[in-house]
Amino acid sequence: TQLRFIGSSCDWSREEFTMSDKLSRAVKEAFVRMYDQGLIYREKRLVNWCCKLRTALSDIEVDYVELAGRTFRKVPDYKHEVEFG
């Protein structure tokens, strides 16, 4: 398989659903600990949100377009154009 080809070894007996309560608690705990240790911080920032994938995108995955004021553009999975700018 592809996983073995790249040298990965998986213990499928410990498989978990990523959004389970157990793992969600563990992720929250990890982020709280890192925040308390000053390893991460919280700030209001622009997030590149993909409406179709329903997830955030990194800056390198975004095609930036300069808009000259209010502009209506098509957005994937939206029936009507959305106003930007």
PDB file as gemmi writes it, atoms N, CA and C in Angstrom:
CRYST1    1.000    1.000    1.000  90.00  90.00  90.00 P 1                      
ATOM      1  N   THR A   1       0.834  -1.194   0.000  1.00  0.00           N  
ATOM      2  CA  THR A   1       0.000   0.000   0.000  1.00  0.00           C  
ATOM      3  C   THR A   1       0.874   1.252   0.000  1.00  0.00           C  
ATOM      4  N   GLN A   2       0.241   2.393  -0.207  1.00  0.00           N  
ATOM      5  CA  GLN A   2       0.980   3.655  -0.220  1.00  0.00           C  
ATOM      6  C   GLN A   2       1.616   3.945   1.133  1.00  0.00           C  
ATOM      7  N   LEU A   3       0.913   3.636   2.212  1.00  0.00           N  
ATOM      8  CA  LEU A   3       1.462   3.917   3.543  1.00  0.00           C  
ATOM      9  C   LEU A   3       2.729   3.119   3.799  1.00  0.00           C  
ATOM     10  N   ARG A   4       2.736   1.859   3.437  1.00  0.00           N  
ATOM     11  CA  ARG A   4       3.941   1.045   3.632  1.00  0.00           C  
ATOM     12  C   ARG A   4       5.071   1.524   2.740  1.00  0.00           C  
ATOM     13  N   PHE A   5       4.725   1.966   1.522  1.00  0.00           N  
ATOM     14  CA  PHE A   5       5.725   2.441   0.572  1.00  0.00           C  
ATOM     15  C   PHE A   5       6.498   3.632   1.149  1.00  0.00           C  
ATOM     16  N   ILE A   6       5.825   4.513   1.885  1.00  0.00           N  
ATOM     17  CA  ILE A   6       6.508   5.673   2.456  1.00  0.00           C  
ATOM     18  C   ILE A   6       7.106   5.378   3.829  1.00  0.00           C  
ATOM     19  N   GLY A   7       7.021   4.125   4.254  1.00  0.00           N  
ATOM     20  CA  GLY A   7       7.649   3.727   5.507  1.00  0.00           C  
ATOM     21  C   GLY A   7       6.775   3.911   6.727  1.00  0.00           C  
ATOM     22  N   SER A   8       5.484   4.073   6.526  1.00  0.00           N  
ATOM     23  CA  SER A   8       4.567   4.283   7.646  1.00  0.00           C  
ATOM     24  C   SER A   8       4.141   2.939   8.235  1.00  0.00           C  
ATOM     25  N   SER A   9       4.006   2.900   9.522  1.00  0.00           N  
ATOM     26  CA  SER A   9       3.537   1.706  10.208  1.00  0.00           C  
ATOM     27  C   SER A   9       2.336   2.106  11.052  1.00  0.00           C  
ATOM     28  N   CYS A  10       1.195   1.526  10.770  1.00  0.00           N  
ATOM     29  CA  CYS A  10      -0.043   1.931  11.451  1.00  0.00           C  
ATOM     30  C   CYS A  10      -0.575   0.811  12.335  1.00  0.00           C  
ATOM     31  N   ASP A  11      -1.049   1.197  13.497  1.00  0.00           N  
ATOM     32  CA  ASP A  11      -1.706   0.260  14.403  1.00  0.00           C  
ATOM     33  C   ASP A  11      -3.204   0.499  14.268  1.00  0.00           C  
ATOM     34  N   TRP A  12      -3.847  -0.218  13.332  1.00  0.00           N  
ATOM     35  CA  TRP A  12      -5.259   0.010  13.035  1.00  0.00           C  
ATOM     36  C   TRP A  12      -6.170  -0.398  14.188  1.00  0.00           C  
ATOM     37  N   SER A  13      -5.661  -1.118  15.179  1.00  0.00           N  
ATOM     38  CA  SER A  13      -6.494  -1.481  16.331  1.00  0.00           C  
ATOM     39  C   SER A  13      -6.768  -0.253  17.202  1.00  0.00           C  
ATOM     40  N   ARG A  14      -6.005   0.827  16.990  1.00  0.00           N  
ATOM     41  CA  ARG A  14      -6.186   2.060  17.767  1.00  0.00           C  
ATOM     42  C   ARG A  14      -6.836   3.167  16.938  1.00  0.00           C  
ATOM     43  N   GLU A  15      -7.477   2.785  15.838  1.00  0.00           N  
ATOM     44  CA  GLU A  15      -8.121   3.747  14.950  1.00  0.00           C  
ATOM     45  C   GLU A  15      -9.214   4.516  15.693  1.00  0.00           C  
ATOM     46  N   GLU A  16      -9.272   5.824  15.449  1.00  0.00           N  
ATOM     47  CA  GLU A  16     -10.268   6.682  16.101  1.00  0.00           C  
ATOM     48  C   GLU A  16     -10.872   7.633  15.081  1.00  0.00           C  
ATOM     49  N   PHE A  17     -12.097   8.037  15.324  1.00  0.00           N  
ATOM     50  CA  PHE A  17     -12.741   9.071  14.523  1.00  0.00           C  
ATOM     51  C   PHE A  17     -12.225  10.421  15.013  1.00  0.00           C  
ATOM     52  N   THR A  18     -11.732  11.253  14.101  1.00  0.00           N  
ATOM     53  CA  THR A  18     -11.065  12.487  14.506  1.00  0.00           C  
ATOM     54  C   THR A  18     -11.971  13.475  15.225  1.00  0.00           C  
ATOM     55  N   MET A  19     -13.265  13.403  15.031  1.00  0.00           N  
ATOM     56  CA  MET A  19     -14.174  14.344  15.683  1.00  0.00           C  
ATOM     57  C   MET A  19     -14.869  13.729  16.900  1.00  0.00           C  
ATOM     58  N   SER A  20     -14.376  12.606  17.380  1.00  0.00           N  
ATOM     59  CA  SER A  20     -14.980  11.971  18.558  1.00  0.00           C  
ATOM     60  C   SER A  20     -14.768  12.849  19.789  1.00  0.00           C  
ATOM     61  N   ASP A  21     -15.621  12.703  20.783  1.00  0.00           N  
ATOM     62  CA  ASP A  21     -15.488  13.482  22.017  1.00  0.00           C  
ATOM     63  C   ASP A  21     -14.123  13.269  22.658  1.00  0.00           C  
ATOM     64  N   LYS A  22     -13.651  12.025  22.629  1.00  0.00           N  
ATOM     65  CA  LYS A  22     -12.364  11.695  23.249  1.00  0.00           C  
ATOM     66  C   LYS A  22     -11.219  12.492  22.606  1.00  0.00           C  
ATOM     67  N   LEU A  23     -11.149  12.467  21.288  1.00  0.00           N  
ATOM     68  CA  LEU A  23     -10.064  13.177  20.611  1.00  0.00           C  
ATOM     69  C   LEU A  23     -10.259  14.688  20.649  1.00  0.00           C  
ATOM     70  N   SER A  24     -11.495  15.151  20.597  1.00  0.00           N  
ATOM     71  CA  SER A  24     -11.744  16.592  20.684  1.00  0.00           C  
ATOM     72  C   SER A  24     -11.262  17.133  22.018  1.00  0.00           C  
ATOM     73  N   ARG A  25     -11.521  16.397  23.088  1.00  0.00           N  
ATOM     74  CA  ARG A  25     -11.041  16.811  24.414  1.00  0.00           C  
ATOM     75  C   ARG A  25      -9.517  16.848  24.447  1.00  0.00           C  
ATOM     76  N   ALA A  26      -8.887  15.842  23.853  1.00  0.00           N  
ATOM     77  CA  ALA A  26      -7.421  15.772  23.841  1.00  0.00           C  
ATOM     78  C   ALA A  26      -6.829  16.946  23.061  1.00  0.00           C  
ATOM     79  N   VAL A  27      -7.433  17.304  21.947  1.00  0.00           N  
ATOM     80  CA  VAL A  27      -6.940  18.424  21.146  1.00  0.00           C  
ATOM     81  C   VAL A  27      -7.109  19.732  21.914  1.00  0.00           C  
ATOM     82  N   LYS A  28      -8.265  19.928  22.535  1.00  0.00           N  
ATOM     83  CA  LYS A  28      -8.489  21.143  23.332  1.00  0.00           C  
ATOM     84  C   LYS A  28      -7.475  21.236  24.471  1.00  0.00           C  
ATOM     85  N   GLU A  29      -7.237  20.122  25.136  1.00  0.00           N  
ATOM     86  CA  GLU A  29      -6.262  20.088  26.234  1.00  0.00           C  
ATOM     87  C   GLU A  29      -4.870  20.466  25.735  1.00  0.00           C  
ATOM     88  N   ALA A  30      -4.475  19.925  24.580  1.00  0.00           N  
ATOM     89  CA  ALA A  30      -3.153  20.217  24.022  1.00  0.00           C  
ATOM     90  C   ALA A  30      -3.028  21.700  23.684  1.00  0.00           C  
ATOM     91  N   PHE A  31      -4.063  22.291  23.074  1.00  0.00           N  
ATOM     92  CA  PHE A  31      -4.004  23.702  22.717  1.00  0.00           C  
ATOM     93  C   PHE A  31      -3.978  24.589  23.960  1.00  0.00           C  
ATOM     94  N   VAL A  32      -4.736  24.232  24.984  1.00  0.00           N  
ATOM     95  CA  VAL A  32      -4.726  25.015  26.223  1.00  0.00           C  
ATOM     96  C   VAL A  32      -3.339  24.964  26.848  1.00  0.00           C  
ATOM     97  N   ARG A  33      -2.722  23.792  26.874  1.00  0.00           N  
ATOM     98  CA  ARG A  33      -1.371  23.671  27.445  1.00  0.00           C  
ATOM     99  C   ARG A  33      -0.354  24.499  26.667  1.00  0.00           C  
ATOM    100  N   MET A  34      -0.417  24.415  25.326  1.00  0.00           N  
ATOM    101  CA  MET A  34       0.525  25.196  24.515  1.00  0.00           C  
ATOM    102  C   MET A  34       0.302  26.688  24.709  1.00  0.00           C  
ATOM    103  N   TYR A  35      -0.955  27.112  24.831  1.00  0.00           N  
ATOM    104  CA  TYR A  35      -1.255  28.529  25.065  1.00  0.00           C  
ATOM    105  C   TYR A  35      -0.708  28.962  26.427  1.00  0.00           C  
ATOM    106  N   ASP A  36      -0.951  28.161  27.449  1.00  0.00           N  
ATOM    107  CA  ASP A  36      -0.468  28.484  28.798  1.00  0.00           C  
ATOM    108  C   ASP A  36       1.058  28.566  28.856  1.00  0.00           C  
ATOM    109  N   GLN A  37       1.741  27.784  28.009  1.00  0.00           N  
ATOM    110  CA  GLN A  37       3.204  27.795  27.980  1.00  0.00           C  
ATOM    111  C   GLN A  37       3.763  28.883  27.059  1.00  0.00           C  
ATOM    112  N   GLY A  38       2.879  29.641  26.434  1.00  0.00           N  
ATOM    113  CA  GLY A  38       3.312  30.711  25.538  1.00  0.00           C  
ATOM    114  C   GLY A  38       3.803  30.221  24.190  1.00  0.00           C  
ATOM    115  N   LEU A  39       3.498  28.985  23.840  1.00  0.00           N  
ATOM    116  CA  LEU A  39       3.960  28.424  22.568  1.00  0.00           C  
ATOM    117  C   LEU A  39       3.081  28.845  21.394  1.00  0.00           C  
ATOM    118  N   ILE A  40       1.810  29.148  21.671  1.00  0.00           N  
ATOM    119  CA  ILE A  40       0.889  29.632  20.647  1.00  0.00           C  
ATOM    120  C   ILE A  40       0.151  30.833  21.224  1.00  0.00           C  
ATOM    121  N   TYR A  41      -0.445  31.623  20.354  1.00  0.00           N  
ATOM    122  CA  TYR A  41      -1.203  32.777  20.809  1.00  0.00           C  
ATOM    123  C   TYR A  41      -2.497  32.885  20.015  1.00  0.00           C  
ATOM    124  N   ARG A  42      -3.384  33.703  20.530  1.00  0.00           N  
ATOM    125  CA  ARG A  42      -4.677  33.893  19.898  1.00  0.00           C  
ATOM    126  C   ARG A  42      -4.772  35.344  19.447  1.00  0.00           C  
ATOM    127  N   GLU A  43      -5.236  35.541  18.206  1.00  0.00           N  
ATOM    128  CA  GLU A  43      -5.321  36.885  17.665  1.00  0.00           C  
ATOM    129  C   GLU A  43      -6.429  36.935  16.617  1.00  0.00           C  
ATOM    130  N   LYS A  44      -7.047  38.089  16.471  1.00  0.00           N  
ATOM    131  CA  LYS A  44      -8.039  38.259  15.418  1.00  0.00           C  
ATOM    132  C   LYS A  44      -7.294  38.466  14.113  1.00  0.00           C  
ATOM    133  N   ARG A  45      -7.475  37.537  13.166  1.00  0.00           N  
ATOM    134  CA  ARG A  45      -6.776  37.600  11.889  1.00  0.00           C  
ATOM    135  C   ARG A  45      -7.693  37.133  10.778  1.00  0.00           C  
ATOM    136  N   LEU A  46      -7.368  37.520   9.580  1.00  0.00           N  
ATOM    137  CA  LEU A  46      -8.101  37.092   8.407  1.00  0.00           C  
ATOM    138  C   LEU A  46      -7.820  35.614   8.166  1.00  0.00           C  
ATOM    139  N   VAL A  47      -8.878  34.851   7.907  1.00  0.00           N  
ATOM    140  CA  VAL A  47      -8.738  33.430   7.621  1.00  0.00           C  
ATOM    141  C   VAL A  47      -9.216  33.187   6.195  1.00  0.00           C  
ATOM    142  N   ASN A  48      -8.449  32.444   5.436  1.00  0.00           N  
ATOM    143  CA  ASN A  48      -8.833  32.078   4.076  1.00  0.00           C  
ATOM    144  C   ASN A  48      -9.778  30.886   4.149  1.00  0.00           C  
ATOM    145  N   TRP A  49     -11.087  31.172   4.118  1.00  0.00           N  
ATOM    146  CA  TRP A  49     -12.093  30.123   4.282  1.00  0.00           C  
ATOM    147  C   TRP A  49     -12.603  29.680   2.924  1.00  0.00           C  
ATOM    148  N   CYS A  50     -12.640  28.358   2.698  1.00  0.00           N  
ATOM    149  CA  CYS A  50     -13.172  27.793   1.460  1.00  0.00           C  
ATOM    150  C   CYS A  50     -14.609  27.339   1.709  1.00  0.00           C  
ATOM    151  N   CYS A  51     -15.540  27.994   1.016  1.00  0.00           N  
ATOM    152  CA  CYS A  51     -16.965  27.676   1.198  1.00  0.00           C  
ATOM    153  C   CYS A  51     -17.306  26.276   0.689  1.00  0.00           C  
ATOM    154  N   LYS A  52     -16.634  25.851  -0.353  1.00  0.00           N  
ATOM    155  CA  LYS A  52     -16.925  24.532  -0.932  1.00  0.00           C  
ATOM    156  C   LYS A  52     -16.369  23.409  -0.055  1.00  0.00           C  
ATOM    157  N   LEU A  53     -15.117  23.531   0.360  1.00  0.00           N  
ATOM    158  CA  LEU A  53     -14.487  22.492   1.178  1.00  0.00           C  
ATOM    159  C   LEU A  53     -14.841  22.612   2.657  1.00  0.00           C  
ATOM    160  N   ARG A  54     -15.338  23.790   3.062  1.00  0.00           N  
ATOM    161  CA  ARG A  54     -15.709  24.080   4.445  1.00  0.00           C  
ATOM    162  C   ARG A  54     -14.513  23.889   5.387  1.00  0.00           C  
ATOM    163  N   THR A  55     -13.389  24.505   4.973  1.00  0.00           N  
ATOM    164  CA  THR A  55     -12.171  24.445   5.770  1.00  0.00           C  
ATOM    165  C   THR A  55     -11.312  25.667   5.481  1.00  0.00           C  
ATOM    166  N   ALA A  56     -10.332  25.912   6.310  1.00  0.00           N  
ATOM    167  CA  ALA A  56      -9.406  27.015   6.090  1.00  0.00           C  
ATOM    168  C   ALA A  56      -8.308  26.593   5.115  1.00  0.00           C  
ATOM    169  N   LEU A  57      -7.814  27.550   4.343  1.00  0.00           N  
ATOM    170  CA  LEU A  57      -6.747  27.303   3.384  1.00  0.00           C  
ATOM    171  C   LEU A  57      -5.513  28.109   3.780  1.00  0.00           C  
ATOM    172  N   SER A  58      -4.344  27.583   3.451  1.00  0.00           N  
ATOM    173  CA  SER A  58      -3.116  28.332   3.716  1.00  0.00           C  
ATOM    174  C   SER A  58      -2.969  29.436   2.675  1.00  0.00           C  
ATOM    175  N   ASP A  59      -2.139  30.419   2.964  1.00  0.00           N  
ATOM    176  CA  ASP A  59      -1.929  31.533   2.040  1.00  0.00           C  
ATOM    177  C   ASP A  59      -1.452  31.066   0.668  1.00  0.00           C  
ATOM    178  N   ILE A  60      -0.643  30.009   0.620  1.00  0.00           N  
ATOM    179  CA  ILE A  60      -0.109  29.554  -0.676  1.00  0.00           C  
ATOM    180  C   ILE A  60      -1.165  28.839  -1.520  1.00  0.00           C  
ATOM    181  N   GLU A  61      -2.312  28.500  -0.939  1.00  0.00           N  
ATOM    182  CA  GLU A  61      -3.382  27.837  -1.678  1.00  0.00           C  
ATOM    183  C   GLU A  61      -4.403  28.822  -2.240  1.00  0.00           C  
ATOM    184  N   VAL A  62      -4.193  30.123  -2.015  1.00  0.00           N  
ATOM    185  CA  VAL A  62      -5.173  31.137  -2.382  1.00  0.00           C  
ATOM    186  C   VAL A  62      -4.678  31.945  -3.569  1.00  0.00           C  
ATOM    187  N   ASP A  63      -5.582  32.166  -4.530  1.00  0.00           N  
ATOM    188  CA  ASP A  63      -5.298  33.062  -5.646  1.00  0.00           C  
ATOM    189  C   ASP A  63      -5.878  34.422  -5.282  1.00  0.00           C  
ATOM    190  N   TYR A  64      -5.011  35.425  -5.054  1.00  0.00           N  
ATOM    191  CA  TYR A  64      -5.457  36.745  -4.640  1.00  0.00           C  
ATOM    192  C   TYR A  64      -5.879  37.565  -5.860  1.00  0.00           C  
ATOM    193  N   VAL A  65      -6.977  38.287  -5.704  1.00  0.00           N  
ATOM    194  CA  VAL A  65      -7.508  39.138  -6.766  1.00  0.00           C  
ATOM    195  C   VAL A  65      -7.764  40.517  -6.172  1.00  0.00           C  
ATOM    196  N   GLU A  66      -7.189  41.550  -6.786  1.00  0.00           N  
ATOM    197  CA  GLU A  66      -7.429  42.920  -6.347  1.00  0.00           C  
ATOM    198  C   GLU A  66      -8.793  43.373  -6.849  1.00  0.00           C  
ATOM    199  N   LEU A  67      -9.596  43.945  -5.957  1.00  0.00           N  
ATOM    200  CA  LEU A  67     -10.913  44.431  -6.319  1.00  0.00           C  
ATOM    201  C   LEU A  67     -10.945  45.952  -6.199  1.00  0.00           C  
ATOM    202  N   ALA A  68     -11.564  46.589  -7.163  1.00  0.00           N  
ATOM    203  CA  ALA A  68     -11.691  48.050  -7.147  1.00  0.00           C  
ATOM    204  C   ALA A  68     -13.044  48.405  -6.530  1.00  0.00           C  
ATOM    205  N   GLY A  69     -13.149  48.297  -5.223  1.00  0.00           N  
ATOM    206  CA  GLY A  69     -14.411  48.618  -4.543  1.00  0.00           C  
ATOM    207  C   GLY A  69     -15.343  47.423  -4.487  1.00  0.00           C  
ATOM    208  N   ARG A  70     -16.633  47.715  -4.288  1.00  0.00           N  
ATOM    209  CA  ARG A  70     -17.635  46.649  -4.166  1.00  0.00           C  
ATOM    210  C   ARG A  70     -17.749  45.856  -5.461  1.00  0.00           C  
ATOM    211  N   THR A  71     -17.638  44.542  -5.336  1.00  0.00           N  
ATOM    212  CA  THR A  71     -17.674  43.652  -6.495  1.00  0.00           C  
ATOM    213  C   THR A  71     -18.473  42.412  -6.145  1.00  0.00           C  
ATOM    214  N   PHE A  72     -19.307  41.960  -7.082  1.00  0.00           N  
ATOM    215  CA  PHE A  72     -20.048  40.714  -6.904  1.00  0.00           C  
ATOM    216  C   PHE A  72     -19.331  39.619  -7.680  1.00  0.00           C  
ATOM    217  N   ARG A  73     -19.096  38.480  -6.991  1.00  0.00           N  
ATOM    218  CA  ARG A  73     -18.374  37.359  -7.610  1.00  0.00           C  
ATOM    219  C   ARG A  73     -19.098  36.055  -7.328  1.00  0.00           C  
ATOM    220  N   LYS A  74     -18.908  35.091  -8.222  1.00  0.00           N  
ATOM    221  CA  LYS A  74     -19.467  33.757  -7.999  1.00  0.00           C  
ATOM    222  C   LYS A  74     -18.639  33.048  -6.936  1.00  0.00           C  
ATOM    223  N   VAL A  75     -19.333  32.290  -6.083  1.00  0.00           N  
ATOM    224  CA  VAL A  75     -18.687  31.499  -5.041  1.00  0.00           C  
ATOM    225  C   VAL A  75     -19.185  30.064  -5.202  1.00  0.00           C  
ATOM    226  N   PRO A  76     -18.285  29.067  -5.188  1.00  0.00           N  
ATOM    227  CA  PRO A  76     -18.717  27.673  -5.359  1.00  0.00           C  
ATOM    228  C   PRO A  76     -19.825  27.299  -4.379  1.00  0.00           C  
ATOM    229  N   ASP A  77     -20.829  26.609  -4.887  1.00  0.00           N  
ATOM    230  CA  ASP A  77     -21.973  26.099  -4.120  1.00  0.00           C  
ATOM    231  C   ASP A  77     -22.918  27.185  -3.619  1.00  0.00           C  
ATOM    232  N   TYR A  78     -22.794  28.411  -4.106  1.00  0.00           N  
ATOM    233  CA  TYR A  78     -23.742  29.475  -3.799  1.00  0.00           C  
ATOM    234  C   TYR A  78     -24.579  29.739  -5.046  1.00  0.00           C  
ATOM    235  N   LYS A  79     -25.888  29.926  -4.850  1.00  0.00           N  
ATOM    236  CA  LYS A  79     -26.765  30.161  -6.013  1.00  0.00           C  
ATOM    237  C   LYS A  79     -26.574  31.544  -6.603  1.00  0.00           C  
ATOM    238  N   HIS A  80     -26.333  32.539  -5.747  1.00  0.00           N  
ATOM    239  CA  HIS A  80     -26.220  33.918  -6.187  1.00  0.00           C  
ATOM    240  C   HIS A  80     -24.796  34.430  -5.957  1.00  0.00           C  
ATOM    241  N   GLU A  81     -24.446  35.451  -6.717  1.00  0.00           N  
ATOM    242  CA  GLU A  81     -23.133  36.055  -6.510  1.00  0.00           C  
ATOM    243  C   GLU A  81     -23.064  36.714  -5.141  1.00  0.00           C  
ATOM    244  N   VAL A  82     -21.841  36.774  -4.583  1.00  0.00           N  
ATOM    245  CA  VAL A  82     -21.610  37.312  -3.236  1.00  0.00           C  
ATOM    246  C   VAL A  82     -20.848  38.630  -3.378  1.00  0.00           C  
ATOM    247  N   GLU A  83     -21.213  39.611  -2.544  1.00  0.00           N  
ATOM    248  CA  GLU A  83     -20.556  40.906  -2.589  1.00  0.00           C  
ATOM    249  C   GLU A  83     -19.241  40.888  -1.805  1.00  0.00           C  
ATOM    250  N   PHE A  84     -18.200  41.419  -2.434  1.00  0.00           N  
ATOM    251  CA  PHE A  84     -16.886  41.552  -1.814  1.00  0.00           C  
ATOM    252  C   PHE A  84     -16.451  42.998  -1.888  1.00  0.00           C  
ATOM    253  N   GLY A  85     -15.506  43.379  -1.063  1.00  0.00           N  
ATOM    254  CA  GLY A  85     -14.911  44.697  -1.140  1.00  0.00           C  
ATOM    255  C   GLY A  85     -15.634  45.752  -0.348  1.00  0.00           C  
TER     256      GLY A  85                                                      
END                                                                             
